[in-house]
């Protein structure tokens, strides 16, 4: 494995651990676990993830409060435009929540 490959792998593992920690926080602190997520419809978790994953300069905002595609009330939009990694971590955790929701729905 080259030094570059190790760096990419290390960063990937760090990203995974950051996303897992954020998902854990969403469940334990915010209360957004399986019971809550089961009620989400219309790809709302994925739509929220896309909003966080989209760079700030590319977002179309609705009255400067939340992106136009934001699936929930604007008060739930908590961007961190000065911390791109944090926004991507939020996006990843929301994707993980949707994967879990789909898995639970198929059982």
N, C-alpha and C positions, 0 to 999 in steps of 0.2 A: 504494500500500500504506500502510495506517495504521500509526501507532506500535505499536498493540496487535498488529496482524498481524505486524509485524516481530519483536516480542518473542516471539510464539508460534512463528514460524518459526525464530528464533535458538535458542530453547529446544529445539525439535524436532531441529535439527541437532546441538546439543550432546548431546542424548540419544542420537542415532544414533552419534555419535563415541564416547561413553562405552561404549555397548553393543558397538561394534566392537572397542574396546580390550580390554574384558573378555573377549570371545570369543577374541581373539588370545592373551590371557594364559592362558585355559583350555587352549588348544592348545599353546602354547609352554612354559609353566611346568608345568602340571598333566599334560600329555600326553593331554588329552581331545580328540583330533582325529577325523577321519573313521573311521579304523580302530577306535578305541575306541567311537565313537558307533554304529557299524553294529550292535554287539551289544546295544544298548539295546532293550528290549521293553516292551510294555504302556504305551506313552505315558509312560515314566519321565521323559524330559527335560521334557515338558510338565507332568507332575505336580510335578516339582521346581520348575519355573518358577512354578506356581500357588502353591506354598508360600511362595516369596519375595515374590510379588506381593501376597499376602494381608497386610493390616495385622496387626501383632503382636497387637493386642487381639482380633482375630477368629480367630486360629489355635487349633485344637484340638490340644493337645499330648499326646503319649504319654509319660507319666512325666517330663515337663519336659525331655526330651532332644531331641526332634524332633517336628514336626507329625505327626499321625496319618496323613496322606496322603503323608508323605515316602517316596519309593520305594526309598531305599537305607539302609544302616546309619546309625545316629544320628551316628556320628563324622564323617560327611560333611556334616552340617547345620552351616552356619557363618553364623548370622544376624548382622545388624548393626542391631539394633533402634533404635539412636540415629542411624542414617544411612539414612533412607528411600530416598534416591536410590540409594545403593549396593545396597540390596536390589532395587530395580526394575531396576537395571542388570544384576544377576545374572539376574533373571527374563528380561529381554530377550535376554541372551546364550544362555540355555538354549533359548529359543524359536528363536533363529537356528540353534542347533545341530540342533534337531529339523527345521527346514525344510531344512537341508542334508542331514540323514540321509534324509528322505523323497525329496528330489531324487536323491540317489545311488542309493536303492533302486529308483527308477523307471527308471533307465537300464539 
